[in-house]
Amino acid sequence: MARYRINEIFYSLQGEGRNVGRAVVFVRFAGCNLQCSFCDTDFSSYREMSEEDIVDAVMSFPARFVVLTGGEPTLQLTSSLVDSLHHQGVEVAIETNGTRVPPSNIDWVTVSPKEHPVVTSCDELKCIFTGEESVNDFGIKAEYYYLQPCDTGDAVKNRQIIETCVEYIKQHPKWRLSLQTHKLVGFP
């Protein structure tokens, strides 16, 4: 039986994108095939969990919406785990860098491309905006296009990036602004 390396499972509100404000169980997979300088996840610790362990943990919370995230969840995720969550009445979303094709039975796919994506379409495309270059959507087709200002840890620089992002969106209206509301209001 498959074992998954899980960094953490926690209950909160979705802080970004189309589902912002929605109660969600996050399943954060350990490991990634990219090394982004702005990544906010510590991959040094994880626990191995079975499919049943993960489903039991998700079901211990009242929301029936789960976001599989990471790291990069497609390095480990199987259709079987998604089917097991669906069997319990859980809606399954994924946040991926798009470098690997996710299982086809995912309900909502968010792609946040950094380099060399192979995914060509998704529900939601979320590009990190640094304010220093134009946005590359890598030709990915999406229902919703979001720009998320990069959090540098410096309040003044962050404000400048947000202002530049707003101006970019005004010039390129296919994009919408996605702020990391969980960081703004102080929840995980």
N, C-alpha and C positions, 0 to 999 in steps of 0.2 A: 504494500500500500504506500502511496506517495506521502512523503513528509515535506513540509514546507518550512522555510526559514522565515519566521515572522518577527519583525522588529517590535511591533506593538499592535494591540487592538484596543481602540478607545471610542468613546461615545461623545459626540459634540454636535455642533452645527456646521454645515458646509459653509466655508468662508469665502469661496471664490466661484465665479462663473454663473451659469444659468440657474443652478440649484442653490445659490447663496441663501442662507437662513434656514435651510431645511435640516431637520434632525437626521443624523446619519451615524452609522457605525463605520469607522475607518479601520481597514485591515491593511497595515503597512508592511509590505514585504521587504526583506533585507536584500541588499545587493543591487547594483546597477551596472550597466555596461557603458555609462558615460561618467565623466568626472567634472560636473559643472561647478564653477567657483562659488556660485550663489546658493548651492543646495543647502537646505535647512534640516536635513535628516542625518542623524548619527547612525551609521551602519555597523558600528563596532560590536554591538550586542544584538543577539537574536535568540529565539528559542525555536526548536523544531516542534512542529505541530502537525497532527494528522488532519485530514479533511473533516472528520467528525469533531475534533477539538475546535477547529475554526468555526464550524457551523454552530456548535454549542455556545461558543463565546459570543457570536453574533446574536444568537437567539436570547441571550441573557439580557439584552437591552430591548426597550419597547419599540424602537423604530424598525421598520421593515424595508429600509433603504441602506445599502452598504456601498462604500466606495473602496475599491481595491487600488492601492497606491503603493508608493515605495519611496525610494529606489525605483526599480523598474519591475512591475508585477509580471509582465509577460515572460520574464526569464524563468518563472516557476509556475505560473497559473495554468490550470487545466480546465477543459470543458466540464469535466466531472465535478470539480468544486463548484463551478457556476450552476450546474444542474442541481447539485445538492442544496444550494442556497435557494434556487427557484422552487424546489420541492417544498421548502418551508415558507413559501410566500414572500420571499425577499426579492426586491428589485435590485439589480446588480449594475453598478457603474464602475468604470475603470479610468484612472488617470495614468497615461503612458507617454513616453517620449516619442513613440511612433516608430522606433527602430525595429520593432518586431510586430507581426500581425497578431492582435489579440484573438482569443476564441470568438467564434461567430455568434455565440449565444449570450453575449453581453447586451444588456438593455440600453446603456448609455456610454458612449466612448468620448472621452476628452483627450485630445492629443496636445501636448505641449512640446513641440519639436525643438531640438537644439542643434542637431546635425544629422544628416543622412537618413531622414525618415523613409520607411517603406510603405507606411500607411498612406493611402491616397484619399480617403474620405473618413469623416467622423461626424458625430453630432455637434461637437463643440471643439473649436480650435482656440487654444490659449497660448499666445506668444508672449514671452517675457520682453518687456520694452526697457531698454537701457538709456534711450534718449540720444545715443551716439550714432545711430545709423537708421536706414529705412527698415521697415519690417519685412522679413522674408516668411511668407506663408508656405513655402516649399511646394506650391501648387496643390495643396491639400484642400479638397472641397469639404465644406462644413455647413451645417444649418445656422450656426452662430459663430461669430468671429470676435474674440476678446483680446485686448491688450492688457497685460498686467505689468504695471511699473515695477521694476526690479528694486527690491528692498536692499539697500546698501548698508543699513545699520546707522547711517548718518542722517539725522532729521532734516537738515538743510538740503543736502543732496537729494534725499528722497522727495522733498517738496518740489525741487527743480525738475526731477524726472517726471513726477506726476503732471506738472504744468506743461511740460513738453509733450507728454503723452496725450493730454487733452487737446492740445493744438494739432497734433498729428491726426487724431480721430476726427476733428472738425474738418480737416483737409481730405480725409479718407474715411467717409461715413459708413463703409461696410463694417468697420470695427466698432466695438463697444468697450467701455472701460470696465475692468475687473480689478477692484482693490482687494487686498487680503484683509477682509473685515475681521477675521478671527484675530489677527495681530492688532488691528486698530482698537478693538474692544477688549482684548486680553483674555481670549479663551483659546484652548488648544486647537 
